[in-house]
Amino acid sequence: MPDEPAENISGGASGGGRETVFDPADPETATRAEVVVDRLGERYWRKAYGGQGGFECLVRTILSQNTSDKASQPAHDELMAQYGGGDLAESLAAADREGIVDAIRSGGLYNQKSKLIQGVAEEVLADFGSEADFDRYVREEAPATVRDRLLEMKGVGPKTADCVLLFAGGRGGVFPVDTHVHRIARRIGLAPADADHEGVRAALERDIPDEKCGFGHTAMIQFGREFCKARKPACLDGPEACPMADVCEMVGVTDNSE
């Protein structure tokens, strides 16, 4: 079983993930979604998440928007090197914007993201008082309340809010939907072919046990990177090329209609 890459939003070991034993589903009674997630967990990892700081996770996820992990990870690391070590929200709110731009330049979209990051820092200080108080809110308040509040922040969409709930809050039953998850869930047939990101999220969170949503999310992303790619999924080379071929409906693959 491979190690989880450090260059992703969960951050490997630094992301708070910990190896955990989960009971495998009975294929006779489980939903297809749970069977698929169990299979992905066997191939990659079964982990429980939680432990990242809420505000740092929020910043990290904003940096990951519309860019690769390879690009966003160095930007996050440089931002933390320059502004971490104390109250991150306070440091970023007081920072010169150009300083933030220079720190995150390697991640792309640096002008837009620097404005969003400084904006959420100011909002966190105004509404919660400190980074620590915001982190506590993310961990302890009702998940639906936290999600709604995060979605009120400029630059925070459903995937970003759900990543904060999962990786910082350690909340079960949260399955963030990025481009990989959106593509794979529809191809396999776990969500309707025409489902938008929120439709996919609703289908997965309905059919997958709460405790399996976290590793289901990260393992599905890894599967998308290795096998179920957007332009040329492995199954086009034959069912033997994909380890999930026997549980996949290949929706939209053969006619290239995705």
C-alpha positions in Angstrom: 0.0 0.0 0.0 1.6 3.3 -1.1 2.2 6.3 1.2 -0.2 9.2 0.8 1.5 11.9 -1.1 2.5 15.0 0.9 1.7 17.2 -2.0 -2.0 17.4 -1.6 -4.5 19.2 0.5 -4.5 16.5 3.2 -0.7 17.0 3.4 0.2 13.4 4.1 1.4 12.9 7.6 1.3 16.7 8.3 -2.4 16.8 7.4 -3.5 15.0 10.5 -4.4 11.8 8.7 -3.9 8.6 10.7 -4.1 5.0 9.6 -7.3 3.5 10.9 -9.0 0.1 10.6 -12.4 0.2 9.0 -14.7 -2.8 8.7 -15.1 -3.8 5.1 -18.7 -3.7 3.7 -20.7 -6.8 2.9 -21.0 -6.6 -0.9 -24.4 -8.2 -0.7 -25.9 -5.5 1.4 -23.7 -2.4 1.0 -24.3 0.4 -1.5 -22.1 0.3 -4.6 -20.5 3.5 -3.4 -19.3 1.9 -0.2 -18.0 -1.1 -2.1 -16.0 1.2 -4.4 -14.6 3.2 -1.5 -13.5 0.0 0.3 -11.8 -1.2 -2.9 -10.0 2.2 -3.2 -9.0 2.0 0.4 -7.5 -1.5 -0.1 -5.4 -0.1 -3.0 -4.3 3.2 -1.4 -5.0 3.9 2.3 -7.7 4.0 5.0 -7.2 7.0 7.1 -9.2 9.2 9.5 -8.6 12.9 9.2 -8.6 16.0 11.3 -6.0 17.9 13.1 -5.0 20.7 10.8 -5.5 24.2 12.0 -8.8 25.5 10.6 -7.5 28.8 9.3 -4.3 27.4 7.9 -6.4 24.7 6.2 -8.6 27.4 4.7 -5.7 29.3 3.3 -4.1 26.2 2.0 -7.3 25.2 0.2 -7.7 28.6 -1.4 -4.1 28.3 -2.7 -5.0 24.9 -4.2 -7.9 26.3 -6.2 -7.5 26.0 -10.0 -3.9 24.8 -9.8 -1.9 21.7 -9.2 -0.7 20.4 -5.8 2.8 20.6 -7.2 2.4 24.4 -7.6 0.3 25.2 -4.6 2.4 23.3 -2.0 5.5 25.5 -2.4 3.3 28.6 -2.2 1.8 27.4 1.0 5.2 26.5 2.5 6.6 29.9 1.6 3.6 31.7 3.0 3.9 29.9 6.3 7.6 30.5 6.4 7.0 34.2 6.1 3.8 34.7 8.1 3.4 31.6 10.3 4.8 31.1 13.8 2.2 33.3 15.5 -1.4 34.2 14.8 -1.5 33.5 11.0 -4.7 35.4 10.5 -3.3 38.5 12.3 -0.1 38.3 10.3 -1.8 38.1 7.0 -4.4 40.8 7.8 -1.6 43.2 8.7 0.7 42.2 5.8 1.6 44.3 2.8 -0.3 42.7 -0.1 2.8 42.6 -2.3 4.5 40.5 0.3 1.7 37.9 0.1 1.9 38.1 -3.7 5.6 37.4 -3.6 5.2 34.5 -1.2 2.6 32.7 -3.2 3.7 33.6 -6.7 4.8 30.0 -7.5 1.2 28.9 -7.1 -0.4 30.9 -9.9 -3.3 33.4 -9.8 -1.3 35.2 -7.1 -3.0 38.6 -7.4 -6.5 37.1 -7.0 -5.5 34.6 -4.2 -3.6 37.2 -2.2 -6.7 39.4 -2.1 -8.9 36.4 -1.1 -6.4 35.3 1.6 -6.1 38.7 3.1 -9.8 39.1 3.0 -10.6 35.9 4.9 -7.9 36.8 7.4 -9.5 40.2 8.1 -12.9 38.5 8.4 -11.7 35.8 10.8 -10.2 38.5 13.0 -13.3 40.7 12.9 -15.8 37.9 13.5 -13.9 35.4 15.7 -11.2 37.5 17.3 -8.2 35.2 16.6 -6.9 32.3 14.6 -7.3 30.0 17.7 -10.9 31.0 18.2 -11.7 30.3 14.5 -10.0 26.9 14.8 -12.0 26.1 17.8 -15.2 27.1 16.0 -14.4 24.8 13.1 -13.7 21.8 15.4 -16.7 22.3 17.8 -19.6 24.0 16.1 -22.2 22.0 14.3 -20.8 21.0 10.8 -23.8 22.5 8.9 -23.4 25.8 10.7 -19.6 25.9 10.0 -20.2 25.0 6.4 -22.8 27.8 5.9 -20.5 30.3 7.6 -17.5 29.4 5.4 -19.6 29.7 2.3 -20.4 33.3 3.2 -16.7 34.1 2.8 -15.5 35.5 -0.5 -13.5 32.9 -2.4 -14.9 29.9 -0.4 -16.9 27.4 -2.4 -18.3 24.0 -1.4 -15.1 22.1 -2.0 -13.0 24.5 0.1 -15.6 24.5 2.9 -15.7 20.7 2.9 -11.9 20.4 3.0 -11.8 22.6 6.1 -14.5 20.5 7.8 -12.7 17.3 6.9 -9.0 18.0 7.4 -9.3 20.6 10.2 -12.6 19.7 11.8 -12.2 15.9 11.4 -15.9 15.7 10.6 -17.3 12.4 9.5 -19.8 12.3 6.6 -18.0 15.0 4.6 -16.9 14.1 1.1 -15.3 17.1 -0.7 -15.8 17.0 -4.4 -13.0 18.3 -6.6 -12.6 17.7 -10.4 -11.3 14.2 -9.9 -14.1 13.1 -7.6 -16.7 14.8 -9.8 -15.4 12.9 -12.9 -14.9 9.5 -11.3 -18.2 9.3 -9.3 -20.1 9.9 -12.5 -18.0 7.6 -14.6 -18.3 4.7 -12.2 -22.0 5.4 -11.8 -22.1 6.4 -8.2 -23.9 9.7 -9.1 -26.1 10.7 -12.0 -24.2 11.4 -15.2 -25.5 15.0 -15.3 -24.9 15.7 -11.6 -23.1 18.9 -10.7 -20.5 19.0 -7.9 -23.2 19.4 -5.2 -25.2 16.6 -6.7 -22.2 14.3 -6.6 -21.5 15.3 -3.0 -25.1 14.6 -2.0 -25.0 11.1 -3.6 -21.7 10.1 -2.1 -22.5 11.4 1.4 -25.8 9.6 1.3 -24.4 6.2 0.2 -21.0 6.1 2.0 -20.7 5.7 5.8 -19.6 8.8 7.6 -16.3 7.3 8.8 -15.3 6.3 5.2 -15.9 9.6 3.5 -12.5 11.0 4.3 -10.3 8.3 2.9 -12.8 7.8 0.1 -12.1 11.4 -1.0 -8.3 11.2 -0.9 -8.1 7.7 -2.3 -10.4 8.6 -5.2 -8.2 11.6 -6.0 -5.2 9.3 -6.2 -7.1 6.9 -8.4 -7.9 9.7 -10.7 -4.3 10.7 -11.0 -3.1 7.2 -11.7 -5.9 5.6 -13.7 -9.1 7.5 -14.3 -7.7 10.5 -16.0 -9.8 13.1 -17.7 -8.6 12.7 -21.3 -7.4 9.1 -21.4 -8.7 6.8 -18.7 -6.8 3.5 -18.3 -9.9 1.5 -19.3 -9.5 2.7 -22.9 -6.6 0.3 -23.0 -8.9 -2.6 -21.9 -10.5 -3.6 -18.7 -7.3 -5.3 -17.5 -5.6 -1.9 -17.4 -7.9 -0.5 -14.6 -8.2 -2.1 -11.2 -11.7 -0.9 -10.8 -13.1 -2.0 -14.2 -15.3 -4.7 -12.6 -17.3 -2.1 -10.6 -17.3 0.7 -13.1 -20.2 1.5 -15.6 -17.8 3.6 -17.8 -20.4 6.3 -18.1 -19.4 8.8 -20.8 -16.1 7.1 -21.6 -16.7 5.2 -24.8 -18.6 8.0 -26.6 -16.3 10.7 -25.1 -19.4 12.7 -24.1 -18.1 13.8 -20.7 
